[in-house]
Amino acid sequence: MAGYLVTYDVDTTTPAGERRLREVARLCEGHGLRVQYSVFELTIEPGQLVRFIARLQRTMDDHLDSVRIYKLSEPPVALGRRRPDETSRGALVW
């Protein structure tokens, strides 16, 4: 399994945008842990990642929304408030 960082910015100026935002957040919550409002850390198999991306593409509006997925090569350096699982995942906390 590989680690990924998912960030998103969904246009919420319309009710449809608000629905897309909720759906993108729900998809991310189903696959990872929220680390900030629009940022998730995922640990996921390659096949699951392909399906996850396909669902995101069906949900988002390509002209208004933005989703970025970054592959993580190392555990993150975490500053500030910790999540309960961070010490078990090896995050570096200063």
LUMKEPA-862149 format. One record per residue: x, y, z of N, C-alpha, C, O in turn; residue number from 1. Coordinates in steps of 0.001 Angstrom, whole numbers, plus 500000, padded with zeros to 6 digits. Example, Ala and Ser with C-alpha at 12.3 -4.5 7.8 and 13.67 -1.06 7.14 Angstrom:
% LUMKEPA-862149
[[513190,494310,507800],[512300,495500,507800],[513200,496700,507800],[514236,496681,508465],1]
[[512850,497750,507080],[513670,498940,507140],[512900,500030,507870],[513409,501138,508039],2]
END
This chain:
% LUMKEPA-862149
[[500843,498817,500000],[500000,500000,500000],[500879,501234,500000],[501971,501249,500569],1]
[[500377,502263,499350],[501116,503515,499251],[500334,504616,499963],[499115,504541,500111],2]
[[501065,505636,500396],[500451,506782,501034],[500290,507923,500050],[501163,508172,499219],3]
[[499170,508611,500152],[498879,509737,499273],[498311,510882,500088],[497669,510677,501118],4]
[[498558,512087,499611],[497964,513279,500179],[496971,513807,499154],[497333,514046,498002],5]
[[495722,513991,499566],[494680,514482,498678],[494243,515849,499174],[493880,516012,500339],6]
[[494280,516831,498279],[493799,518174,498603],[492737,518547,497578],[492798,518124,496424],7]
[[491768,519338,498008],[490735,519736,497061],[490226,521139,497358],[490283,521629,498486],8]
[[489728,521756,496304],[489098,523066,496370],[487877,522981,495473],[488002,522915,494251],9]
[[486711,522981,496071],[485461,522831,495325],[484706,524153,495390],[484525,524719,496468],10]
[[484267,524639,494236],[483507,525882,494159],[482152,525684,494841],[481361,524842,494414],11]
[[481884,526446,495883],[480639,526281,496642],[479726,527496,496509],[478949,527785,497419],12]
[[479810,528209,495391],[478966,529383,495199],[477541,529019,494796],[476678,529893,494713],13]
[[477290,527749,494547],[475943,527285,494186],[475588,526086,495065],[476478,525448,495627],14]
[[474308,525776,495187],[473922,524563,495914],[474545,523298,495316],[474887,522371,496050],15]
[[474692,523256,493995],[475319,522088,493358],[476773,521970,493802],[477263,520863,494024],16]
[[477461,523093,493934],[478837,523082,494411],[478932,522605,495848],[479850,521864,496199],17]
[[477998,523020,496674],[477973,522560,498061],[477775,521050,498129],[478379,520380,498967],18]
[[476924,520509,497244],[476725,519052,497193],[478008,518348,496742],[478377,517313,497298],19]
[[478687,518911,495732],[479941,518313,495266],[480973,518315,496385],[481694,517334,496564],20]
[[481051,519400,497133],[481993,519481,498248],[481727,518366,499264],[482654,517687,499705],21]
[[480465,518186,499628],[480125,517131,500591],[480478,515755,500042],[480984,514906,500776],22]
[[480215,515524,498754],[480504,514218,498157],[482007,513963,498066],[482457,512852,498346],23]
[[482791,514972,497680],[484246,514808,497631],[484768,514506,499036],[485602,513616,499208],24]
[[484289,515234,500033],[484718,514983,501410],[484335,513572,501850],[485131,512890,502496],25]
[[483134,513132,501511],[482685,511777,501868],[483561,510708,501212],[483921,509717,501849],26]
[[483898,510912,499947],[484778,509960,499257],[486132,509880,499959],[486655,508790,500191],27]
[[486689,511028,500292],[487989,511049,500961],[487910,510415,502349],[488804,509663,502738],28]
[[486848,510714,503097],[486683,510131,504429],[486597,508614,504357],[487020,507920,505283],29]
[[486055,508100,503269],[485927,506656,503108],[487246,505957,502819],[487324,504730,502889],30]
[[488274,506716,502497],[489551,506115,502127],[490728,506587,502968],[491820,506032,502854],31]
[[490534,507594,503805],[491677,508104,504548],[491279,508928,505750],[490137,508898,506208],32]
[[492248,509659,506245],[492060,510473,507442],[492169,511943,507099],[493103,512367,506418],33]
[[491200,512724,507580],[491238,514165,507378],[492322,514740,508281],[492322,514502,509489],34]
[[493247,515500,507690],[494299,516142,508481],[494113,517652,508529],[494647,518307,509424],35]
[[493374,518212,507592],[492925,519599,507604],[491586,519622,506884],[491140,518593,506377],36]
[[490939,520779,506832],[489586,520825,506281],[489479,520189,504893],[488558,519408,504656],37]
[[490364,520488,504000],[490285,519954,502637],[491531,519157,502275],[491964,519148,501122],38]
[[492105,518487,503278],[493326,517705,503086],[493170,516360,503780],[492801,516292,504952],39]
[[493456,515285,503038],[493350,513933,503580],[494637,513169,503311],[495291,513369,502287],40]
[[494992,512289,504243],[496066,511327,504024],[495411,509976,503776],[494579,509526,504564],41]
[[495791,509328,502671],[495238,508030,502309],[496343,506986,502282],[497452,507257,501822],42]
[[496041,505804,502772],[496879,504627,502571],[496002,503663,501802],[495003,503168,502323],43]
[[496378,503396,500552],[495443,502738,499644],[496205,501883,498634],[497325,502214,498244],44]
[[495590,500793,498221],[496145,499919,497183],[496006,500600,495816],[495096,501407,495626],45]
[[496890,500288,494864],[496808,500917,493539],[495443,500749,492858],[494937,501700,492263],46]
[[494851,499578,492934],[493539,499366,492317],[492458,500215,492958],[491582,500738,492271],47]
[[492520,500351,494275],[491562,501200,494976],[491758,502663,494581],[490790,503414,494459],48]
[[493014,503060,494383],[493297,504437,493987],[492661,504743,492629],[492098,505821,492438],49]
[[492749,503811,491696],[492151,504008,490372],[490646,504208,490496],[490087,505105,489864],50]
[[489983,503380,491305],[488536,503513,491508],[488192,504817,492228],[487208,505475,491893],51]
[[489007,505186,493217],[488812,506429,493955],[488882,507631,493000],[488029,508516,493050],52]
[[489889,507655,492145],[490048,508753,491189],[488864,508802,490228],[488367,509884,489915],53]
[[488412,507653,489762],[487270,507618,488845],[486024,508199,489511],[485275,508945,488881],54]
[[485803,507864,490771],[484636,508408,491486],[484773,509912,491683],[483794,510648,491559],55]
[[485998,510376,491992],[486209,511815,492119],[485894,512523,490805],[485234,513562,490797],56]
[[486363,511963,489703],[486138,512582,488393],[484657,512666,488050],[484216,513637,487435],57]
[[483883,511647,488447],[482441,511682,488195],[481746,512708,489079],[480685,513213,488713],58]
[[482322,513025,490232],[481704,513925,491199],[482012,515391,490931],[481128,516240,491039],59]
[[483248,515691,490587],[483677,517078,490491],[483316,517723,489158],[483028,517039,488176],60]
[[483336,519035,489145],[483155,519816,487923],[484547,520251,487470],[485196,521051,488143],61]
[[485006,519729,486338],[486367,520002,485864],[486646,521482,485623],[487803,521904,485635],62]
[[485603,522267,485405],[485786,523687,485113],[485800,524552,486367],[486263,525692,486322],63]
[[485303,524030,487485],[485174,524831,488695],[485969,524301,489881],[486351,525073,490760],64]
[[486221,523010,489917],[486826,522369,491087],[488250,521907,490794],[488646,521746,489640],65]
[[489004,521699,491863],[490381,521232,491722],[490663,520181,492785],[490376,520380,493965],66]
[[491224,519070,492354],[491671,518021,493274],[493114,517696,492909],[493443,517533,491734],67]
[[493971,517602,493920],[495371,517238,493723],[495659,516021,494582],[495252,515954,495741],68]
[[496375,515045,493994],[496758,513828,494712],[498267,513700,494602],[498815,513625,493502],69]
[[498933,513676,495747],[500391,513581,495794],[500784,512264,496443],[500257,511919,497500],70]
[[501690,511531,495837],[502203,510298,496435],[503242,510672,497486],[504147,511466,497229],71]
[[503097,510090,498666],[504014,510370,499770],[505121,509326,499785],[504851,508125,499739],72]
[[506353,509779,499849],[507472,508843,499908],[507953,508622,501340],[508656,507652,501623],73]
[[507576,509516,502229],[507969,509412,503637],[506804,509864,504503],[505902,510553,504027],74]
[[506821,509477,505781],[505797,509999,506684],[505923,511519,506782],[507024,512054,506652],75]
[[504817,512217,507008],[504875,513674,507083],[505534,514164,508369],[505560,513454,509374],76]
[[506051,515353,508327],[506475,516052,509532],[505229,516760,510033],[504692,517629,509345],77]
[[504767,516404,511213],[503517,516950,511742],[503825,517949,512854],[504507,517622,513825],78]
[[503322,519148,512702],[503490,520196,513697],[502131,520539,514279],[501129,520540,513565],79]
[[502093,520825,515553],[500823,521212,516160],[500022,520023,516649],[500572,518976,516990],80]
[[498727,520201,516675],[497809,519197,517228],[497963,517876,516484],[497949,517838,515254],81]
[[498108,516802,517241],[498288,515475,516635],[496981,514724,516578],[496094,514916,517410],82]
[[496874,513863,515582],[495757,512920,515518],[496127,511736,516397],[497312,511486,516620],83]
[[495146,511006,516899],[495437,509869,517780],[496315,508801,517141],[497062,508130,517854],84]
[[496255,508618,515833],[496990,507533,515185],[498383,507924,514715],[499111,507061,514224],85]
[[498787,509179,514842],[500044,509619,514245],[501272,508922,514801],[502182,508592,514040],86]
[[501323,508690,516093],[502528,508072,516631],[502698,506648,516127],[503827,506185,515964],87]
[[501598,505945,515877],[501714,504577,515375],[502114,504540,513898],[502627,503526,513424],88]
[[501885,505631,513169],[502233,505669,511742],[503626,506229,511532],[504096,506291,510397],89]
[[504296,506635,512596],[505661,507091,512446],[505834,508519,512020],[506911,508897,511558],90]
[[504786,509343,512163],[504920,510748,511790],[505958,511414,512705],[506025,511135,513902],91]
[[506735,512269,512127],[507731,513003,512881],[507064,514203,513523],[506518,515056,512823],92]
[[507101,514281,514828],[506475,515401,515539],[507575,516154,516255],[508275,515576,517087],93]
[[507742,517423,515954],[508806,518220,516542],[508386,518778,517857],[509161,519482,518505],94]
END
